[in-house]
Amino acid sequence: MIKVHDVTKRYGDTVAVDRLSFEVRPGIVTGFLGPNGAGKSTTMRMILGLDNPNRGAVTVNGRRYGDLPAPMREVGALLDARAIQGGRTAREHLRWLAQAGGIAQRRVDEVIEVVGLTDVAERKVGGFSLGMSQRLGIATALLGDPRILLFDEPVNGLDPEGIVWIRNLLKGLAAEGRTILVSSHLMSEMEETADHVLVIGRGRLIADMSVRDLTQRSSMGDVVVSSPRAADLARLLTEAGVAVTASADGVLAVAGLEAARIGEVAAANGVVLHQLTPRRASLEAAFMELTRDSVEYHAGAMPADATALAETARELTEGSSSNDR
């Protein structure tokens, strides 16, 4: 188990992590989410003893990482897939680490096979693609057969087959009772992989709950409604101040009103319904809603479509020509 208790980390005047507390439990995949600059990487570095908190405590199985007698056998991590000496082959890299950690050399061949690098094990890692480097980084994390694993953006550079593979690998490791912490910006993939999520913003904990609870609590969910009188129902709901979006096939997406109340409105006006299905928010929508006040950088407004872009360019060109004259 990983425990982060009342941790604060400052870099000069910048507070990267602010009185952060949470636990990562075994047997589930825990997603570690937050906008850029939220403090995720700093927190993971503190778990691994690479940075020290200014206050609070971070423990792994009840000890600081630096006090673990055989850290590679207890904790495996992938923080930067490119942080590898490029002149070594994949097998040499893993053998060197195994020797340093007192791990049997036969384990090297086992993890190479697990991550699918058998055919390129004798190639120098400096020529690896990002996806191959990710697989080697995962092999490194698995080398000591640890019960606790941390991964920072593990799907970067992987093709669709690789993404499915890492998803199944993480779920399988969790099913073995291991503690799995995964940081990622890919919300759709986290929704498929994680059982539980920790969401932080500006160094503070925003949410600590299951993926299902987070998406169900979000106001971004809606209700899918179909009816032979969809247009009439849409008008009734819109007049009542409810947001309604109609698709090309006439199916309505109703936001801000519970399914039961929509059914009552339809019944009171003699509108037959063929479908009335609550639809919870996606993890991405719930995350965006939850962290909208914690985003460090906001993009400026952009023209809505290509026509607007062309119009802007034309106006600039005409203005320039006028000034030239």
N, C-alpha and C positions, 0 to 999 in steps of 0.2 A: 504494500500500500504506500501511496505517496501522500504526505501531509504538508500543506503550506499553511502556516499559522501566523497571521498578523504581520505579514512581510511588507517591508518598504525598501525600495531600492532607488537611490538617487545617483545621478551623474552630474556633478556640479549643482547647478540650480534646477536641473530638470528632474522631475519625479517620474521615473519610468514605471514603478509599481507602488501602489499606495494602499497600505494596510490590507493586503490581499490574504484571504483565507479560503481554503477548500481542501477536499480530500478526493483522491482518485482510487476507486475501489477495484478489486480484482473481479474477474469474470464477465466484464462488459467492456465495450469499446467506448472510451470517453473522448468526445471531440472538444478541442480547445480552440475557441473561436473569438475573433475580435477584429476590428479594423486595423489598418496599418498604424503602427505606433502605439497599439493598445497595451503592449508589455508582454506579449506571448513569448517571444524569443528570449527576453530577459528572464522571465519566470522559468523557462525550460533550462536556461543556463545555470540558474541558481539551484535547481533540482540536481543538476549534474556537478555542482561544485565549481563551475567555471567562473561564476560571479558570487560574491558574498553579499547578503542583504545588509542594509544599514540597521535594520531592526527586524525582530521576528525570527522564526525558525523554519527551515525546510528539512524534512526528514524522509528517508526511504527505508521502509521496514524498521522504523523507529530510530534510525541513526542518520547522522549527516553523511552525505556521499563520501566525503574524505575519510570517514572512519570505517567504511566497509572493508573487511579483510580481503575480499576477492570481488571487487566491483564489477568486473566483466561477467561474472557468474550470477550477479544479482540484477544488474541493470544493463540494458542495451539501448543504444540511441543512434538516431540518424538526424543530425542537425544541418549538415551541409554536404551534399553528395559530391561536390567538386573538391572537397578538402582532402585530396589524396595525392601522394607523391606519384607523378605521372610516369616516371621511368620504370616503375615496377609492373610486373604482370599482376592480374587479378589474384592468381594463386599465391604469388610471392607476398602480396600485400596482406592477404589473410593469414598466411603462414607466419609472417613476422608478428602480427597481432596475437596469434594463438600462442606463440612462444613467449611473448611478453606477459600474457595473461595466465600462463601455466595451463593451457588448454591442449588436449590431445590433437595431434596433427590430422587424425582421421576426421575430425569435426570439420576441417576445411573443405574436404570433398563433399561432405553432407550438405553444408549450407550453399555451396556452389550449385549443387543439383536443385536444392529447394528454390533458389531464385532464378534458375534457368540460364546460368552462365557457363555451363559445361563446355560448350563449343568455342567460347572465347576466353577461357580461363588462362591461356598462355599468351594472350595479347596484352601489350602494355596499356595501362589504364588511361594514359594521356591521350590516346586516340579513341576513347569511348565516347559514345553519344551521351546526352544527359540521361536518357532512359536507362542505358546500360550502367551508368554511374549510380543511378538511384538503386538499381538492383544490387550492385556491389555494396552500397551503403547499408541496404537492408540485410545483406549477408553478414556484414560486419556487426550489426546490431544483434543478430541471432547467434553469433559465433559462440558465446559463452552459455547458450541455452538459458538465458535469464528469465526470471519470473516477472520482471518489470521492463516494459519497452516504451520508449518515447520516439515519436516520428514527427519531424517538422516538414510539412508539404511533401509527403512521400510519393504522390502521384505525378509530380512535375516531370514532364518529359516522357511519360509512359504513353504508349498507344492504347486504344480501347481494350485490347486483350490484356495488356498489362494492368490497366485500371481494374478490370474485373478480377484479375489474379490477386492484386494487393488487397482488394476488398475482402475476398474470400480468405486470404491469409490472415488478416487482422481478426476477422470473425472467428476463425479457427483457433487462433492463439488465445483469444478471450474465452472461448468455450473450454479451453484446457485449464481455466482458472487463473490466467495471467492478468496482470494489470497493464492496460494499454491506454496511452495518452497520445492523441493525434491532433496536430495543429494543421489547419488547412483553410484556404480561402474558397475552395470549391464547395459551395453549400449543397449543390445537388448530390455530390458524392458523399458528403457527410450525412446527408439525409438517408442515403442507402446503407451507410456503414456504421454510424455511431448509434449507440443505445441511449447515451446520456451526453449532455453538453455543458460545458463551462463557457460562459460568454463574459469577456472583460472589455472594458472601454476606459481609456485614459488611466490604465493601471488599476482600475477598481472592478470588483466583481459585480456583474449586472444580473446574471442568471446562473443557476445551478440546478438543473432539472432534466428530466427525460426529454427526448426529442418530441415525443407525442404530446407531453404536457405543454411544451413551449409553443408548438404549432397550434394546439387547440385553444390556448389562451390568447393568441394573436387576434387582433381585430381585422386582420387582412383576409380572413376566411370569408366565404360566401356560400350561397345556396343556388344550386342548379335547378332550374324550373323549365319544364316544357308543357305546352298546352296548345290545343287548336285555336285558342284565342289569346295567343301570346302577346299580340299587340295591345289588346284591351287590358290585359293584366299589367303590362309594362306601363301603360298610361296611368292606371290606378295607383300603382306603387310610386311612380315618379311624382304624381300630384301630391302624394303623402310625404314627399321629401326623401324617398329612398333611392339610392344609386342603383340603376339597372343598366346592364350591358347586354345587348342582343347580338347573337352570332348570326352568321349567314343562313343557318338552317332554322332560325327562329327560336333557338334555345336561349333562355335568359340566365344571366348570372346576377344574382341579387346580393348586394353587400349592405350590411348594417341592419338586417332584420332577420330574426330567427325563422326557421322553417315553419314552425307551428303558426306564427303570426301571418306568414305569407298564405298558408293554407286557409286561415280564417278569412283573410281579405278575399281570396278567390271564392270561397264558399258563399260569402255574403253577397257576392255579385254574380253568382251563377256561372263562374268560370270553371270548366272542367280541367283538372290537372292530370297529365300523363307521367310526370316525374317531379319529385320534390326531394332533392338530395343535398344535405349539408356537405360542404367541402371545406376541409380544414386548410389553413394557409400552408404554403410550402415553407420549408426551413429558411430558404433565402428571403422570402417575404417577411417572415417573423423576425429574422435576424436584422434586416434593414430597418424594420419598425423599431426594434429594441435599441439599436445602436445609432439612430439618426442624430442624437445629440452628442455622440462620442467620436464622430469621424474627425480626424485631424485635418484633412484636406478635402474641400468641396470643389467639384468641377464647376466652371462657369456655365451659364446657359448657352445652348447651341441652337441654331436655326432648326426648325422642326423637320424639314425635309429637303430634298435636293432642289426643289423649286425655290425655297427660301435662300438656300446657299447661292444659287445662280443669281437671284435678285440682288443679294448683297454684293456679289462680285461685280455685277453690272453697275450698281450705284457707285462703287469704289472706282471703277474704271472711268465712268463718266465724270466723276469728281476730279480725278487725276487729269483727264483730258482738258477739262474746263480750266483748271489751274495752269496747265501748260500754255493755254491760249492767253 
